[in-house]
Amino acid sequence: MRFLRDLIDLLLPEQCAGCGQEPVLLCDTCARPLRASARPVRAATAGIPPPWTVAAYEGPLRTILAAYKERGRTALAAPLGEALATAVQATLTGPSKGTAVPQKGAAVSPKGAAVPSKGASTAGDARLEDVQAGPVVVWVPSGRGAVRRRGHDPLRGLVEIAVRRLWAEGVPVSMMDALRQRGRVADQVGLTARQRAANVQGAVEARPCVAGRRVVLVDDVVTTGASLAEAARALRAAGAEVTATATIAATPRHRPW
Ligand SMILES: [Zn+2]
């Protein structure tokens, strides 16, 4: 089935990843929710600051995220990463207008400042030492099996784009590959809130390099908050301060609008 879908993607001209109706990566209608401003989600989640989020995880956005994560449409990293940048920035400087369309040249750093290059190992990257005092963006880790199956770590790719975007706007953040899944974790899909919390309990460990850092913890979607809460626990256990959380989207239970 997956093979068939991939084959269709390969053979047919590119169609909007959200609706499949227009011959573009993402049509205006499907891209619009990703360009909104960020807001804190409504439902409180124990153990984490309320996540800031941009869009509702429903309709075409579900298809768009699946196309990026599971079906290898890596070009979607740009609009998704921009939305994540909006949410992260809101946690640092308060809500701003939506990021709208990425500006030309936005990836150029101000005054030659170091920008993490795509694919660079940012943890311990000498070029990022200048921003050691600033907050660090850490993402909820995918299981090793999921990374192998997908052939990439999709969230990492989005964080890279978001951090580059923020650097371009003069926001002194960096990123750190600080979290690891400790072992096998069952897929969270289809589990209740309580089952999700139990499923991920103790599942994540943080690298010591995060000690003493202020962390903005990010994920693509907040569902029950269990994955974010477990990641926050691991970060605190390693001596980090989790100052904020941010996601691209929130499920209806959490939606702030
Ligand atoms: Zn569309």
Residues whose N, C-alpha, C, O or C-beta is under 5 A from the ligand:
A	BS01	ZN	C16 G18 C19 G20 C27 C30
